Every structure is written in C-alpha cells, then in structure tokens.
C-alpha cells in the first residue's frame, strides 16, 4: 500500500489519489514523506512539492502552506504559485 495524498488550495483540489512519496519544502528544510511516516504537522515555505505517482514524478510550485501526515494519509493545504 502506498500513501493517500490530497493537495488542496483555496481555489480547488489540486490532486487526490495515491502517491509513492512526497517531498515538501518545510520551513526548516525539505523533507520526504514515505509509507509509514511518523505523524507530523508542519508549515511549508515557498518551493516545490514533488510527489511520485506510479514511478512518475509530479511537481507543484507553492508559495506556502501546511502538511499533515497520519496513518499513511498526507494532506497538504497550499497556496499554488
């Protein structure tokens, strides 16, 4: 089983589905979220969110937001550039 990823902006749902990994620009440095990651809530700064879907990397430029991880569910609330 992979991660369940949901990326939302104030305007719309950007992505909702499975992902192999998620790389986010945390305010104290970028970090990667993989299957069975510990629960976390973190703020995000301007940068690139990169997520792998079936071996393909997708990128999204953001100006900030938040990420929450719990039980292989990753939720991002972001401002899209």
N, C-alpha and C positions, 0 to 999 in steps of 0.2 A: 504493500500500500504506500502511496505517495502522500504528499501534503495536499490539503484542500486550501486553495488560495482564493481570496476575494480582495480585489482592489477597487476602492470606491473614491470618487472625487465628489465635490459638491454638485457637479452637473449630472453625473451618470455613474453607472457601474462600468468600470474600465475592463475588468476581467473577473470571471468567476469560473473556477474549474480546478483541475488537478495540476500540480507542479512537482518537479523532481527536487528543485532547490530554489531558494530566493535569496538574492544578495541585495542588501539595503544600505543606504548611506546614513548610518546612525550619527548622532551629534558628537560622539566621542570616537568615531571611526566606523568604517564599513564593517558589516558582519554578515555571515551567511547562515541561513536557516535551512537545516536538513531535517529529514524524518526523525522523530523522537527528540526534537529540540526541547530544552527546558522551557517552562512557561516564562514569558517576559512581556513587558510593555516598555516601549522605548520611543522617544521622539526621533524624528528624521529631519535631516537638513537637505538643502539643495543638492541634487546629484542624480544618479541613475539607479533605478531599481531594475535588476536583471533577474529574470526567472526562467527556468528551464521547463519546457513542456515537450515531452516525448523526445528528448535529446536536442531540441531546438531552443536556442537562447532568444528570449524576447526582451526588449529594453523599453523603459519608460522614463522620461525625464521629468523629475518632480522639483518643486520649489520648497517642499517641506511636508510634514505630516506626522503620523504616528503609526506604529506597528504593534500588534498584539499577537502573541503565539500561545496556544494552549491545545493540548491533545491533538497535535498534527493539523491544527487549523490555524492558518495565518490570515489575519485581517489587516489590511492597510487602508488608512484614511489619508488621502494625499491631495495636495494641490498640484495639478498637472501643468507643466510649462506649455 
